[in-house]
C-alpha cells in the first residue's frame, strides 16, 4: 500500500461554491484512477496548519499506481 497525503490553501477569492466543487472533484478520482483504494477529505482545524485549510489522504495499492 502507498499513502499520499496533501493539504491545500484556498486562494483569497475562493468562495464556498468553489471549495465544494474542488472537494467533489477530488472525491471524483475514486473509481476513475486505477489502484486508488480510498480517498479521505476533511477540514484542517489544527492551529499549526500554517494556513492549510483542507487535508486529503489517498490510499493506493502501491507506489506504481500512485505514480501512474
HTML snippet that shows the backbone in 3Dmol.js (N, CA, C, O; Angstrom):
<script src="https://3Dmol.org/build/3Dmol-min.js"></script>
<div id="view" style="width:600px;height:400px;position:relative"></div>
<script>
const pdb = `
ATOM      1  N   UNK A   1       0.842  -1.172   0.000  1.00  0.00           N
ATOM      2  CA  UNK A   1       0.000   0.000   0.000  1.00  0.00           C
ATOM      3  C   UNK A   1       0.889   1.237   0.000  1.00  0.00           C
ATOM      4  O   UNK A   1       1.981   1.231   0.569  1.00  0.00           O
ATOM      5  N   UNK A   2       0.411   2.297  -0.644  1.00  0.00           N
ATOM      6  CA  UNK A   2       1.124   3.575  -0.700  1.00  0.00           C
ATOM      7  C   UNK A   2       0.124   4.661  -0.325  1.00  0.00           C
ATOM      8  O   UNK A   2      -0.980   4.704  -0.868  1.00  0.00           O
ATOM      9  N   UNK A   3       0.503   5.532   0.593  1.00  0.00           N
ATOM     10  CA  UNK A   3      -0.384   6.599   1.068  1.00  0.00           C
ATOM     11  C   UNK A   3       0.158   7.952   0.631  1.00  0.00           C
ATOM     12  O   UNK A   3       1.330   8.264   0.839  1.00  0.00           O
ATOM     13  N   UNK A   4      -0.705   8.741   0.028  1.00  0.00           N
ATOM     14  CA  UNK A   4      -0.368  10.092  -0.418  1.00  0.00           C
ATOM     15  C   UNK A   4      -1.224  11.064   0.392  1.00  0.00           C
ATOM     16  O   UNK A   4      -2.451  10.975   0.372  1.00  0.00           O
ATOM     17  N   UNK A   5      -0.591  11.975   1.094  1.00  0.00           N
ATOM     18  CA  UNK A   5      -1.314  12.976   1.890  1.00  0.00           C
ATOM     19  C   UNK A   5      -0.932  14.361   1.393  1.00  0.00           C
ATOM     20  O   UNK A   5       0.223  14.612   1.048  1.00  0.00           O
ATOM     21  N   UNK A   6      -1.903  15.252   1.361  1.00  0.00           N
ATOM     22  CA  UNK A   6      -1.623  16.622   0.935  1.00  0.00           C
ATOM     23  C   UNK A   6      -2.611  17.579   1.600  1.00  0.00           C
ATOM     24  O   UNK A   6      -3.697  17.191   2.030  1.00  0.00           O
ATOM     25  N   UNK A   7      -2.199  18.825   1.666  1.00  0.00           N
ATOM     26  CA  UNK A   7      -3.032  19.867   2.265  1.00  0.00           C
ATOM     27  C   UNK A   7      -3.099  21.047   1.300  1.00  0.00           C
ATOM     28  O   UNK A   7      -2.155  21.311   0.555  1.00  0.00           O
ATOM     29  N   UNK A   8      -4.223  21.746   1.325  1.00  0.00           N
ATOM     30  CA  UNK A   8      -4.438  22.855   0.406  1.00  0.00           C
ATOM     31  C   UNK A   8      -4.739  24.146   1.145  1.00  0.00           C
ATOM     32  O   UNK A   8      -5.371  24.154   2.201  1.00  0.00           O
ATOM     33  N   UNK A   9      -4.276  25.218   0.568  1.00  0.00           N
ATOM     34  CA  UNK A   9      -4.677  26.568   0.993  1.00  0.00           C
ATOM     35  C   UNK A   9      -5.588  27.108  -0.102  1.00  0.00           C
ATOM     36  O   UNK A   9      -5.306  26.948  -1.290  1.00  0.00           O
ATOM     37  N   UNK A  10      -6.659  27.735   0.296  1.00  0.00           N
ATOM     38  CA  UNK A  10      -7.560  28.333  -0.684  1.00  0.00           C
ATOM     39  C   UNK A  10      -7.048  29.709  -1.087  1.00  0.00           C
ATOM     40  O   UNK A  10      -6.460  30.428  -0.280  1.00  0.00           O
ATOM     41  N   UNK A  11      -7.276  30.056  -2.326  1.00  0.00           N
ATOM     42  CA  UNK A  11      -6.988  31.425  -2.761  1.00  0.00           C
ATOM     43  C   UNK A  11      -7.948  32.353  -2.021  1.00  0.00           C
ATOM     44  O   UNK A  11      -9.054  31.940  -1.671  1.00  0.00           O
ATOM     45  N   UNK A  12      -7.548  33.587  -1.781  1.00  0.00           N
ATOM     46  CA  UNK A  12      -8.434  34.506  -1.051  1.00  0.00           C
ATOM     47  C   UNK A  12      -9.790  34.707  -1.719  1.00  0.00           C
ATOM     48  O   UNK A  12     -10.776  34.987  -1.038  1.00  0.00           O
ATOM     49  N   UNK A  13      -9.852  34.569  -3.032  1.00  0.00           N
ATOM     50  CA  UNK A  13     -11.120  34.786  -3.731  1.00  0.00           C
ATOM     51  C   UNK A  13     -11.959  33.513  -3.878  1.00  0.00           C
ATOM     52  O   UNK A  13     -13.003  33.548  -4.529  1.00  0.00           O
ATOM     53  N   UNK A  14     -11.534  32.402  -3.294  1.00  0.00           N
ATOM     54  CA  UNK A  14     -12.303  31.149  -3.394  1.00  0.00           C
ATOM     55  C   UNK A  14     -13.532  31.221  -2.503  1.00  0.00           C
ATOM     56  O   UNK A  14     -13.421  31.369  -1.286  1.00  0.00           O
ATOM     57  N   UNK A  15     -14.707  31.115  -3.116  1.00  0.00           N
ATOM     58  CA  UNK A  15     -15.937  31.131  -2.325  1.00  0.00           C
ATOM     59  C   UNK A  15     -16.341  29.695  -1.974  1.00  0.00           C
ATOM     60  O   UNK A  15     -15.715  28.737  -2.426  1.00  0.00           O
ATOM     61  N   UNK A  16     -17.376  29.563  -1.178  1.00  0.00           N
ATOM     62  CA  UNK A  16     -17.794  28.235  -0.705  1.00  0.00           C
ATOM     63  C   UNK A  16     -18.203  27.319  -1.858  1.00  0.00           C
ATOM     64  O   UNK A  16     -17.976  26.110  -1.796  1.00  0.00           O
ATOM     65  N   UNK A  17     -18.787  27.868  -2.881  1.00  0.00           N
ATOM     66  CA  UNK A  17     -19.175  27.069  -4.035  1.00  0.00           C
ATOM     67  C   UNK A  17     -17.949  26.439  -4.703  1.00  0.00           C
ATOM     68  O   UNK A  17     -17.963  25.260  -5.056  1.00  0.00           O
ATOM     69  N   UNK A  18     -16.920  27.214  -4.867  1.00  0.00           N
ATOM     70  CA  UNK A  18     -15.689  26.708  -5.495  1.00  0.00           C
ATOM     71  C   UNK A  18     -15.008  25.669  -4.595  1.00  0.00           C
ATOM     72  O   UNK A  18     -14.448  24.691  -5.089  1.00  0.00           O
ATOM     73  N   UNK A  19     -15.059  25.881  -3.289  1.00  0.00           N
ATOM     74  CA  UNK A  19     -14.474  24.925  -2.346  1.00  0.00           C
ATOM     75  C   UNK A  19     -15.219  23.591  -2.402  1.00  0.00           C
ATOM     76  O   UNK A  19     -14.597  22.529  -2.377  1.00  0.00           O
ATOM     77  N   UNK A  20     -16.550  23.645  -2.477  1.00  0.00           N
ATOM     78  CA  UNK A  20     -17.342  22.419  -2.599  1.00  0.00           C
ATOM     79  C   UNK A  20     -17.016  21.697  -3.900  1.00  0.00           C
ATOM     80  O   UNK A  20     -16.903  20.471  -3.930  1.00  0.00           O
ATOM     81  N   UNK A  21     -16.867  22.464  -4.968  1.00  0.00           N
ATOM     82  CA  UNK A  21     -16.545  21.882  -6.267  1.00  0.00           C
ATOM     83  C   UNK A  21     -15.185  21.179  -6.225  1.00  0.00           C
ATOM     84  O   UNK A  21     -15.040  20.078  -6.755  1.00  0.00           O
ATOM     85  N   UNK A  22     -14.198  21.808  -5.601  1.00  0.00           N
ATOM     86  CA  UNK A  22     -12.867  21.204  -5.502  1.00  0.00           C
ATOM     87  C   UNK A  22     -12.926  19.894  -4.710  1.00  0.00           C
ATOM     88  O   UNK A  22     -12.319  18.899  -5.103  1.00  0.00           O
ATOM     89  N   UNK A  23     -13.660  19.901  -3.595  1.00  0.00           N
ATOM     90  CA  UNK A  23     -13.810  18.671  -2.809  1.00  0.00           C
ATOM     91  C   UNK A  23     -14.460  17.562  -3.644  1.00  0.00           C
ATOM     92  O   UNK A  23     -14.022  16.412  -3.614  1.00  0.00           O
ATOM     93  N   UNK A  24     -15.498  17.920  -4.381  1.00  0.00           N
ATOM     94  CA  UNK A  24     -16.201  16.942  -5.208  1.00  0.00           C
ATOM     95  C   UNK A  24     -15.289  16.389  -6.301  1.00  0.00           C
ATOM     96  O   UNK A  24     -15.334  15.196  -6.603  1.00  0.00           O
ATOM     97  N   UNK A  25     -14.472  17.243  -6.888  1.00  0.00           N
ATOM     98  CA  UNK A  25     -13.569  16.784  -7.933  1.00  0.00           C
ATOM     99  C   UNK A  25     -12.510  15.837  -7.372  1.00  0.00           C
ATOM    100  O   UNK A  25     -12.164  14.846  -8.015  1.00  0.00           O
ATOM    101  N   UNK A  26     -11.997  16.132  -6.185  1.00  0.00           N
ATOM    102  CA  UNK A  26     -11.018  15.236  -5.561  1.00  0.00           C
ATOM    103  C   UNK A  26     -11.675  13.891  -5.253  1.00  0.00           C
ATOM    104  O   UNK A  26     -11.095  12.839  -5.523  1.00  0.00           O
ATOM    105  N   UNK A  27     -12.879  13.923  -4.691  1.00  0.00           N
ATOM    106  CA  UNK A  27     -13.599  12.671  -4.413  1.00  0.00           C
ATOM    107  C   UNK A  27     -13.895  11.906  -5.702  1.00  0.00           C
ATOM    108  O   UNK A  27     -13.959  10.676  -5.701  1.00  0.00           O
ATOM    109  N   UNK A  28     -14.073  12.633  -6.788  1.00  0.00           N
ATOM    110  CA  UNK A  28     -14.393  12.036  -8.075  1.00  0.00           C
ATOM    111  C   UNK A  28     -13.284  11.181  -8.662  1.00  0.00           C
ATOM    112  O   UNK A  28     -13.529  10.393  -9.575  1.00  0.00           O
ATOM    113  N   UNK A  29     -12.065  11.327  -8.149  1.00  0.00           N
ATOM    114  CA  UNK A  29     -10.974  10.471  -8.619  1.00  0.00           C
ATOM    115  C   UNK A  29     -11.216   9.011  -8.230  1.00  0.00           C
ATOM    116  O   UNK A  29     -10.746   8.089  -8.897  1.00  0.00           O
ATOM    117  N   UNK A  30     -11.960   8.823  -7.134  1.00  0.00           N
ATOM    118  CA  UNK A  30     -12.263   7.467  -6.664  1.00  0.00           C
ATOM    119  C   UNK A  30     -13.053   6.739  -7.738  1.00  0.00           C
ATOM    120  O   UNK A  30     -14.077   7.240  -8.202  1.00  0.00           O
ATOM    121  N   UNK A  31     -12.590   5.565  -8.137  1.00  0.00           N
ATOM    122  CA  UNK A  31     -13.254   4.801  -9.171  1.00  0.00           C
ATOM    123  C   UNK A  31     -12.801   5.143 -10.577  1.00  0.00           C
ATOM    124  O   UNK A  31     -13.132   4.425 -11.520  1.00  0.00           O
ATOM    125  N   UNK A  32     -12.045   6.230 -10.740  1.00  0.00           N
ATOM    126  CA  UNK A  32     -11.546   6.627 -12.054  1.00  0.00           C
ATOM    127  C   UNK A  32     -10.050   6.406 -12.185  1.00  0.00           C
ATOM    128  O   UNK A  32      -9.534   6.304 -13.297  1.00  0.00           O
ATOM    129  N   UNK A  33      -9.351   6.331 -11.069  1.00  0.00           N
ATOM    130  CA  UNK A  33      -7.909   6.106 -11.088  1.00  0.00           C
ATOM    131  C   UNK A  33      -7.647   4.677 -10.648  1.00  0.00           C
ATOM    132  O   UNK A  33      -7.967   4.292  -9.523  1.00  0.00           O
ATOM    133  N   UNK A  34      -7.069   3.905 -11.534  1.00  0.00           N
ATOM    134  CA  UNK A  34      -6.779   2.509 -11.219  1.00  0.00           C
ATOM    135  C   UNK A  34      -5.783   2.434 -10.063  1.00  0.00           C
ATOM    136  O   UNK A  34      -4.757   3.115 -10.071  1.00  0.00           O
ATOM    137  N   UNK A  35      -6.090   1.618  -9.091  1.00  0.00           N
ATOM    138  CA  UNK A  35      -5.207   1.441  -7.947  1.00  0.00           C
ATOM    139  C   UNK A  35      -5.497   2.388  -6.792  1.00  0.00           C
ATOM    140  O   UNK A  35      -4.892   2.253  -5.729  1.00  0.00           O
ATOM    141  N   UNK A  36      -6.406   3.343  -6.971  1.00  0.00           N
ATOM    142  CA  UNK A  36      -6.793   4.241  -5.877  1.00  0.00           C
ATOM    143  C   UNK A  36      -7.844   3.516  -5.040  1.00  0.00           C
ATOM    144  O   UNK A  36      -8.954   3.261  -5.507  1.00  0.00           O
ATOM    145  N   UNK A  37      -7.488   3.191  -3.812  1.00  0.00           N
ATOM    146  CA  UNK A  37      -8.353   2.389  -2.951  1.00  0.00           C
ATOM    147  C   UNK A  37      -9.325   3.225  -2.124  1.00  0.00           C
ATOM    148  O   UNK A  37     -10.507   2.896  -2.024  1.00  0.00           O
ATOM    149  N   UNK A  38      -8.818   4.310  -1.532  1.00  0.00           N
ATOM    150  CA  UNK A  38      -9.641   5.133  -0.635  1.00  0.00           C
ATOM    151  C   UNK A  38      -9.220   6.591  -0.742  1.00  0.00           C
ATOM    152  O   UNK A  38      -8.064   6.904  -1.025  1.00  0.00           O
ATOM    153  N   UNK A  39     -10.182   7.472  -0.509  1.00  0.00           N
ATOM    154  CA  UNK A  39      -9.926   8.912  -0.507  1.00  0.00           C
ATOM    155  C   UNK A  39     -10.615   9.528   0.704  1.00  0.00           C
ATOM    156  O   UNK A  39     -11.802   9.301   0.936  1.00  0.00           O
ATOM    157  N   UNK A  40      -9.873  10.298   1.463  1.00  0.00           N
ATOM    158  CA  UNK A  40     -10.411  10.998   2.631  1.00  0.00           C
ATOM    159  C   UNK A  40     -10.144  12.485   2.470  1.00  0.00           C
ATOM    160  O   UNK A  40      -9.051  12.890   2.073  1.00  0.00           O
ATOM    161  N   UNK A  41     -11.152  13.298   2.782  1.00  0.00           N
ATOM    162  CA  UNK A  41     -11.024  14.755   2.695  1.00  0.00           C
ATOM    163  C   UNK A  41     -11.630  15.348   3.951  1.00  0.00           C
ATOM    164  O   UNK A  41     -12.695  14.919   4.396  1.00  0.00           O
ATOM    165  N   UNK A  42     -10.960  16.325   4.518  1.00  0.00           N
ATOM    166  CA  UNK A  42     -11.503  16.972   5.701  1.00  0.00           C
ATOM    167  C   UNK A  42     -10.925  18.353   5.923  1.00  0.00           C
ATOM    168  O   UNK A  42      -9.902  18.717   5.343  1.00  0.00           O
ATOM    169  N   UNK A  43     -11.584  19.107   6.758  1.00  0.00           N
ATOM    170  CA  UNK A  43     -11.137  20.452   7.114  1.00  0.00           C
ATOM    171  C   UNK A  43     -10.016  20.357   8.133  1.00  0.00           C
ATOM    172  O   UNK A  43     -10.124  19.623   9.115  1.00  0.00           O
ATOM    173  N   UNK A  44      -8.954  21.085   7.905  1.00  0.00           N
ATOM    174  CA  UNK A  44      -7.835  21.127   8.835  1.00  0.00           C
ATOM    175  C   UNK A  44      -8.146  22.160   9.915  1.00  0.00           C
ATOM    176  O   UNK A  44      -8.296  23.345   9.619  1.00  0.00           O
ATOM    177  N   UNK A  45      -8.238  21.723  11.130  1.00  0.00           N
ATOM    178  CA  UNK A  45      -8.544  22.642  12.234  1.00  0.00           C
ATOM    179  C   UNK A  45      -7.349  22.829  13.165  1.00  0.00           C
ATOM    180  O   UNK A  45      -7.486  23.428  14.232  1.00  0.00           O
ATOM    181  N   UNK A  46      -6.196  22.330  12.778  1.00  0.00           N
ATOM    182  CA  UNK A  46      -5.009  22.441  13.624  1.00  0.00           C
ATOM    183  C   UNK A  46      -4.508  23.879  13.685  1.00  0.00           C
ATOM    184  O   UNK A  46      -4.430  24.544  12.652  1.00  0.00           O
ATOM    185  N   UNK A  47      -4.168  24.370  14.868  1.00  0.00           N
ATOM    186  CA  UNK A  47      -3.591  25.711  14.958  1.00  0.00           C
ATOM    187  C   UNK A  47      -2.190  25.759  14.336  1.00  0.00           C
ATOM    188  O   UNK A  47      -1.639  26.840  14.130  1.00  0.00           O
ATOM    189  N   UNK A  48      -1.620  24.592  14.038  1.00  0.00           N
ATOM    190  CA  UNK A  48      -0.296  24.533  13.407  1.00  0.00           C
ATOM    191  C   UNK A  48      -0.406  24.304  11.903  1.00  0.00           C
ATOM    192  O   UNK A  48       0.583  23.942  11.265  1.00  0.00           O
ATOM    193  N   UNK A  49      -1.565  24.504  11.336  1.00  0.00           N
ATOM    194  CA  UNK A  49      -1.826  24.198   9.934  1.00  0.00           C
ATOM    195  C   UNK A  49      -1.205  25.144   8.931  1.00  0.00           C
ATOM    196  O   UNK A  49      -1.273  24.887   7.729  1.00  0.00           O
ATOM    197  N   UNK A  50      -0.603  26.225   9.381  1.00  0.00           N
ATOM    198  CA  UNK A  50       0.080  27.192   8.513  1.00  0.00           C
ATOM    199  C   UNK A  50      -0.782  27.644   7.334  1.00  0.00           C
ATOM    200  O   UNK A  50      -0.281  27.827   6.225  1.00  0.00           O
ATOM    201  N   UNK A  51      -2.059  27.818   7.577  1.00  0.00           N
ATOM    202  CA  UNK A  51      -2.960  28.315   6.549  1.00  0.00           C
ATOM    203  C   UNK A  51      -3.559  27.253   5.652  1.00  0.00           C
ATOM    204  O   UNK A  51      -4.395  27.569   4.805  1.00  0.00           O
ATOM    205  N   UNK A  52      -3.159  26.009   5.811  1.00  0.00           N
ATOM    206  CA  UNK A  52      -3.733  24.922   5.017  1.00  0.00           C
ATOM    207  C   UNK A  52      -5.092  24.566   5.611  1.00  0.00           C
ATOM    208  O   UNK A  52      -5.183  24.138   6.762  1.00  0.00           O
ATOM    209  N   UNK A  53      -6.131  24.743   4.829  1.00  0.00           N
ATOM    210  CA  UNK A  53      -7.487  24.571   5.335  1.00  0.00           C
ATOM    211  C   UNK A  53      -8.104  23.217   5.006  1.00  0.00           C
ATOM    212  O   UNK A  53      -9.058  22.799   5.662  1.00  0.00           O
ATOM    213  N   UNK A  54      -7.574  22.530   4.002  1.00  0.00           N
ATOM    214  CA  UNK A  54      -8.153  21.267   3.564  1.00  0.00           C
ATOM    215  C   UNK A  54      -7.068  20.199   3.577  1.00  0.00           C
ATOM    216  O   UNK A  54      -5.980  20.397   3.038  1.00  0.00           O
ATOM    217  N   UNK A  55      -7.375  19.080   4.192  1.00  0.00           N
ATOM    218  CA  UNK A  55      -6.437  17.964   4.213  1.00  0.00           C
ATOM    219  C   UNK A  55      -7.010  16.777   3.463  1.00  0.00           C
ATOM    220  O   UNK A  55      -8.208  16.504   3.547  1.00  0.00           O
ATOM    221  N   UNK A  56      -6.162  16.070   2.730  1.00  0.00           N
ATOM    222  CA  UNK A  56      -6.591  14.926   1.930  1.00  0.00           C
ATOM    223  C   UNK A  56      -5.605  13.779   2.081  1.00  0.00           C
ATOM    224  O   UNK A  56      -4.398  13.988   2.202  1.00  0.00           O
ATOM    225  N   UNK A  57      -6.137  12.574   2.071  1.00  0.00           N
ATOM    226  CA  UNK A  57      -5.320  11.362   2.108  1.00  0.00           C
ATOM    227  C   UNK A  57      -5.882  10.408   1.064  1.00  0.00           C
ATOM    228  O   UNK A  57      -7.089  10.176   0.999  1.00  0.00           O
ATOM    229  N   UNK A  58      -4.989   9.862   0.252  1.00  0.00           N
ATOM    230  CA  UNK A  58      -5.374   8.877  -0.749  1.00  0.00           C
ATOM    231  C   UNK A  58      -4.545   7.620  -0.537  1.00  0.00           C
ATOM    232  O   UNK A  58      -3.327   7.692  -0.375  1.00  0.00           O
ATOM    233  N   UNK A  59      -5.200   6.480  -0.538  1.00  0.00           N
ATOM    234  CA  UNK A  59      -4.516   5.192  -0.387  1.00  0.00           C
ATOM    235  C   UNK A  59      -4.520   4.476  -1.732  1.00  0.00           C
ATOM    236  O   UNK A  59      -5.564   4.286  -2.356  1.00  0.00           O
ATOM    237  N   UNK A  60      -3.325   4.085  -2.160  1.00  0.00           N
ATOM    238  CA  UNK A  60      -3.148   3.383  -3.422  1.00  0.00           C
ATOM    239  C   UNK A  60      -2.665   1.961  -3.158  1.00  0.00           C
ATOM    240  O   UNK A  60      -2.139   1.662  -2.086  1.00  0.00           O
ATOM    241  N   UNK A  61      -2.848   1.102  -4.134  1.00  0.00           N
ATOM    242  CA  UNK A  61      -2.391  -0.275  -3.991  1.00  0.00           C
ATOM    243  C   UNK A  61      -0.882  -0.334  -3.791  1.00  0.00           C
ATOM    244  O   UNK A  61      -0.383  -1.137  -3.003  1.00  0.00           O
ATOM    245  N   UNK A  62      -0.155   0.526  -4.512  1.00  0.00           N
ATOM    246  CA  UNK A  62       1.305   0.578  -4.395  1.00  0.00           C
ATOM    247  C   UNK A  62       1.813   1.878  -5.017  1.00  0.00           C
ATOM    248  O   UNK A  62       1.037   2.654  -5.575  1.00  0.00           O
ATOM    249  N   UNK A  63       3.093   2.102  -4.916  1.00  0.00           N
ATOM    250  CA  UNK A  63       3.666   3.354  -5.420  1.00  0.00           C
ATOM    251  C   UNK A  63       3.498   3.476  -6.938  1.00  0.00           C
ATOM    252  O   UNK A  63       3.278   4.572  -7.453  1.00  0.00           O
ATOM    253  N   UNK A  64       3.600   2.370  -7.639  1.00  0.00           N
ATOM    254  CA  UNK A  64       3.437   2.401  -9.086  1.00  0.00           C
ATOM    255  C   UNK A  64       2.052   2.926  -9.483  1.00  0.00           C
ATOM    256  O   UNK A  64       1.926   3.689 -10.441  1.00  0.00           O
ATOM    257  N   UNK A  65       1.025   2.517  -8.750  1.00  0.00           N
ATOM    258  CA  UNK A  65      -0.329   3.005  -9.020  1.00  0.00           C
ATOM    259  C   UNK A  65      -0.411   4.504  -8.760  1.00  0.00           C
ATOM    260  O   UNK A  65      -1.030   5.236  -9.532  1.00  0.00           O
ATOM    261  N   UNK A  66       0.199   4.957  -7.694  1.00  0.00           N
ATOM    262  CA  UNK A  66       0.230   6.391  -7.371  1.00  0.00           C
ATOM    263  C   UNK A  66       0.916   7.173  -8.484  1.00  0.00           C
ATOM    264  O   UNK A  66       0.405   8.204  -8.923  1.00  0.00           O
ATOM    265  N   UNK A  67       2.051   6.698  -8.938  1.00  0.00           N
ATOM    266  CA  UNK A  67       2.816   7.418  -9.953  1.00  0.00           C
ATOM    267  C   UNK A  67       2.139   7.406 -11.321  1.00  0.00           C
ATOM    268  O   UNK A  67       2.326   8.321 -12.123  1.00  0.00           O
ATOM    269  N   UNK A  68       1.355   6.366 -11.580  1.00  0.00           N
ATOM    270  CA  UNK A  68       0.644   6.301 -12.875  1.00  0.00           C
ATOM    271  C   UNK A  68      -0.487   7.310 -12.914  1.00  0.00           C
ATOM    272  O   UNK A  68      -1.196   7.404 -13.916  1.00  0.00           O
TER     273      UNK A  68
END
`;
const viewer = $3Dmol.createViewer("view");
viewer.addModel(pdb, "pdb");
viewer.setStyle({}, {cartoon: {color: "spectrum"}});
viewer.zoomTo();
viewer.render();
</script>
